[in-house]
Amino acid sequence: MKTQNADLIHNYWVVGMLDILGQKKEMEDLDFVNREMSQIELVKFNKGVAAVYHATQLLHESVNTWIDMSRKASISVAGIAAENRTASETTQAHKLKWQRFSDGLVVYTSLADPSEHDPFRPLYFLIGGCAYAMLTMLANGTPIRGGIALGAGCEFQDSELYGPVLARAHNLESEIAGYPRIVIEQRAYDYLQAGIHDSMDGKRTDADRALAGLCLKMLHPDVDGNMIVDFLSPVIFEQLGVPPDRTKIEKAMAFVNSQYDEHRGNRCSKLAFRYANLLTYMDLRLQPNHDEA
């Protein structure tokens, strides 16, 4: 049983909220138990199980891969010099946590006591986890969308965050994202920008700046000017220590193309334009000469 926090501390957090799209219909096909099914009903039922239960498990596992990496005593962060990497590894950082939220999840970390904790190490894994989840879920044919926000909140008990920051992240996911993408709000983006311009001296600050820079390399301006999580960024695969997963990328691209063709064929302008925007991003990002700067 979780223990209620005796002292409720209201401070700043960064929250990533992810939600699986299109589950309403599949839910309807699962809304019964213990009855005989026709072959057609069985096919619909199995599809619903894959889209609802298996997809939710896959989302959790994808994000948890990065949460586990964030908790390792020693990590190898690509792009950080050895002396700065040592400073990063020996500096305390608040844990990266997650909690269930309907058919999605919330992943978050505290920004309290910035003078005593390295805030950019968990943020690096938070953004990376969201990116990895986006590519994995698209390749699985179960798209997600989300938002990353910075705001105030309070942790009632371990892995149970509540407060204005959740409302900010939910608004990004439900009102701003619009289609399969993860939008980062301006306040959180400005926090990362401030991290790379910190003028203080010292190895720890150098490590902070390097990690903040890597966080920014996992973001990309979208067609409407919003900054989004760049789930095709090479930085994602560098941290995993593997080359870009071409099979997963090809599956994701095939799924997005199929959704665009389907909605365009049905003259569903709303969804066709949404997947057209996603294709624009993916086509641009996969160009051989795409500028990584």
C-alpha positions in Angstrom: 0.0 0.0 0.0 1.3 3.4 -0.9 2.0 5.8 2.0 0.4 9.3 2.0 3.0 12.0 2.1 2.9 13.6 5.5 4.2 17.0 4.2 2.5 18.1 1.0 5.2 20.2 -0.9 4.0 22.4 -3.7 6.8 22.9 -6.2 7.6 22.9 -9.9 7.6 19.8 -12.1 8.0 18.8 -15.7 5.2 16.5 -16.9 4.8 14.5 -20.1 1.3 13.3 -20.7 0.8 10.6 -23.4 -2.6 9.4 -24.7 -3.4 6.5 -27.0 -5.7 7.6 -29.8 -8.7 5.9 -31.4 -9.6 3.5 -28.6 -13.3 4.3 -28.3 -14.4 1.9 -31.0 -12.2 -0.9 -29.8 -13.5 -0.4 -26.3 -17.0 -1.0 -27.5 -16.0 -4.4 -29.0 -14.7 -5.5 -25.6 -17.6 -4.5 -23.5 -18.8 -8.0 -22.6 -17.5 -11.1 -20.9 -18.2 -14.9 -21.1 -20.4 -15.3 -24.1 -20.1 -17.2 -27.3 -18.8 -15.2 -30.3 -19.2 -15.6 -34.0 -16.1 -15.6 -36.1 -16.6 -12.0 -37.1 -17.1 -11.0 -33.4 -14.0 -12.9 -32.4 -11.9 -11.1 -35.0 -13.2 -7.7 -33.7 -12.6 -8.8 -30.1 -9.0 -9.9 -30.8 -8.4 -6.6 -32.6 -9.8 -4.7 -29.6 -7.6 -6.6 -27.1 -4.5 -5.7 -29.2 -5.6 -2.0 -29.6 -6.6 -1.5 -25.9 -4.8 -3.8 -23.5 -1.7 -4.8 -25.5 -1.2 -1.2 -26.8 -1.4 0.2 -23.2 1.1 -2.3 -22.0 3.4 -1.5 -24.9 3.2 2.2 -24.1 4.1 1.6 -20.5 7.0 -0.7 -21.4 8.4 1.8 -24.0 8.5 4.7 -21.5 9.7 2.4 -18.7 12.7 1.4 -20.7 14.0 5.0 -20.5 13.0 5.4 -16.8 15.1 2.3 -16.0 18.0 3.9 -17.9 17.6 7.1 -15.9 18.1 5.2 -12.7 21.3 3.5 -13.5 24.3 4.6 -11.4 26.5 5.0 -14.4 25.2 6.1 -17.8 26.8 6.9 -21.1 25.3 10.0 -22.6 26.3 10.5 -26.2 27.8 13.9 -27.0 29.1 14.7 -23.4 32.9 14.8 -22.8 34.3 12.3 -20.4 35.0 14.8 -17.6 31.5 16.3 -17.9 30.0 12.8 -18.0 31.6 12.0 -14.7 30.2 15.2 -13.1 26.8 14.3 -14.4 26.9 10.8 -13.0 28.0 11.9 -9.5 25.4 14.6 -9.2 22.1 13.9 -7.6 18.9 14.1 -9.6 15.3 13.7 -8.8 13.8 10.4 -10.0 11.8 10.1 -13.2 8.4 8.6 -12.3 5.2 7.7 -14.1 1.6 7.1 -13.2 -1.3 5.7 -15.2 -3.8 8.1 -16.6 -6.9 6.5 -18.3 -5.6 4.9 -21.5 -2.3 6.8 -21.4 0.3 7.7 -18.8 2.0 10.6 -17.2 5.8 10.7 -16.8 7.3 13.4 -14.6 10.2 14.7 -12.6 10.6 17.4 -9.9 12.5 20.7 -10.4 12.8 21.3 -6.7 16.2 22.3 -5.2 18.0 23.0 -8.5 21.2 24.0 -6.7 21.4 20.5 -5.2 20.0 18.4 -8.1 20.9 18.1 -11.8 17.5 18.8 -13.4 18.5 18.0 -17.0 19.5 14.4 -16.5 15.9 13.2 -15.8 14.5 15.7 -18.4 16.8 14.1 -21.0 15.3 10.7 -20.3 11.7 12.1 -20.0 11.9 13.6 -23.5 13.8 10.5 -24.9 11.2 8.2 -23.4 8.3 10.2 -25.0 10.2 10.1 -28.4 10.9 6.3 -28.2 7.2 5.7 -27.2 5.9 7.7 -30.2 8.0 5.8 -32.8 7.2 2.4 -31.1 3.5 3.1 -31.0 3.3 4.3 -34.6 5.1 1.2 -35.7 2.6 -0.8 -33.8 -0.3 0.9 -35.5 -1.6 2.5 -32.3 -0.8 6.3 -32.5 -0.4 8.5 -29.5 -0.3 12.2 -28.9 0.9 14.2 -25.9 2.2 17.3 -24.3 5.2 18.2 -22.1 4.5 21.1 -19.6 6.3 22.8 -16.8 4.2 23.9 -13.9 3.3 23.7 -10.2 2.0 20.6 -8.5 2.1 18.4 -5.4 2.9 14.6 -5.1 0.2 13.2 -2.7 2.1 9.9 -2.5 4.8 8.2 -4.5 3.9 8.2 -8.3 0.7 10.3 -7.7 1.2 13.8 -8.9 -1.6 16.4 -9.0 -1.9 20.1 -9.6 -1.9 22.8 -12.3 1.0 21.2 -14.2 -1.3 18.2 -15.1 -3.9 20.6 -16.4 -1.3 22.3 -18.5 0.0 19.0 -19.9 -3.5 17.8 -20.6 -4.4 20.9 -22.4 -1.4 20.5 -24.7 -2.3 16.9 -25.4 -6.1 17.4 -25.9 -6.3 20.9 -27.4 -2.9 21.7 -29.0 -1.3 18.5 -30.3 -4.3 17.6 -32.5 -2.7 14.6 -34.2 0.0 12.1 -33.4 2.8 14.3 -32.0 4.0 15.4 -28.6 4.1 19.2 -28.1 6.4 20.9 -25.6 5.0 24.2 -24.2 7.0 27.4 -24.5 7.7 27.6 -20.7 9.4 24.2 -20.7 11.3 25.0 -23.9 12.5 28.2 -22.4 13.7 26.3 -19.3 15.9 24.1 -21.5 17.2 27.1 -23.5 18.2 28.8 -20.2 20.1 25.6 -19.3 22.5 25.9 -22.2 23.1 29.6 -21.6 24.0 29.3 -17.9 27.1 31.3 -17.5 28.3 29.8 -14.2 31.7 28.0 -14.2 32.3 24.5 -13.0 32.2 20.9 -14.3 28.7 20.3 -13.1 27.4 23.3 -15.0 29.2 22.1 -18.1 27.4 18.8 -17.7 24.1 20.6 -17.2 24.6 22.6 -20.4 25.5 19.5 -22.4 22.5 17.6 -21.2 20.2 20.6 -21.8 21.7 20.8 -25.3 20.9 17.2 -25.9 17.3 17.7 -24.8 17.0 20.5 -27.3 18.3 18.2 -30.0 15.3 15.9 -29.4 12.9 18.8 -30.2 11.9 20.1 -33.7 9.7 23.0 -34.9 6.5 21.7 -36.5 4.6 23.2 -39.4 2.4 25.4 -37.1 5.4 26.8 -35.2 4.9 24.5 -32.1 8.0 22.7 -30.8 7.5 18.9 -30.9 9.4 15.9 -29.7 11.6 14.8 -32.6 11.0 11.1 -32.4 13.2 10.5 -35.5 16.2 12.3 -33.9 19.5 10.3 -34.1 20.0 11.3 -30.4 17.3 8.8 -29.4 19.2 5.9 -30.9 22.6 7.1 -29.7 21.5 6.8 -26.1 20.2 3.3 -26.7 23.5 2.5 -28.3 22.0 1.2 -31.5 21.7 2.6 -35.1 18.3 4.0 -36.2 15.8 1.1 -36.2 15.0 1.1 -39.9 12.4 -1.7 -39.6 10.5 0.3 -36.9 10.8 3.5 -38.9 9.5 1.8 -42.0 6.5 0.3 -40.1 5.7 3.7 -38.7 5.9 5.3 -42.1 3.7 2.6 -43.6 1.1 3.1 -40.9 1.0 6.9 -41.3 0.7 6.6 -45.1 -2.1 4.1 -44.7 -4.0 6.4 -42.4 -3.5 9.4 -44.7 -4.7 7.3 -47.7 -7.7 6.0 -45.8 -8.9 9.4 -44.5 -8.2 11.1 -47.9 -10.1 8.4 -49.7 -13.1 8.8 -47.3 -12.8 12.6 -47.7 -12.4 13.1 -44.0 -10.6 16.4 -44.2 -9.9 16.7 -40.5 -8.0 13.5 -40.1 -6.4 13.6 -43.6 -4.8 16.9 -42.9 -3.6 15.7 -39.5 -1.8 12.7 -41.0 -0.6 14.9 -43.9 1.2 17.1 -41.3 2.7 14.1 -39.7 3.9 12.8 -43.1 5.4 16.3 -43.8 7.5 16.0 -40.6 8.6 12.4 -41.2 9.5 13.0 -44.9 11.6 16.1 -43.9 13.3 14.3 -41.0 14.2 11.3 -43.2 15.8 13.3 -46.0 19.5 12.2 -46.3 20.8 15.8 -46.1 18.5 16.9 -43.3 20.3 19.5 -41.1 20.9 18.1 -37.6 22.0 21.4 -36.1 
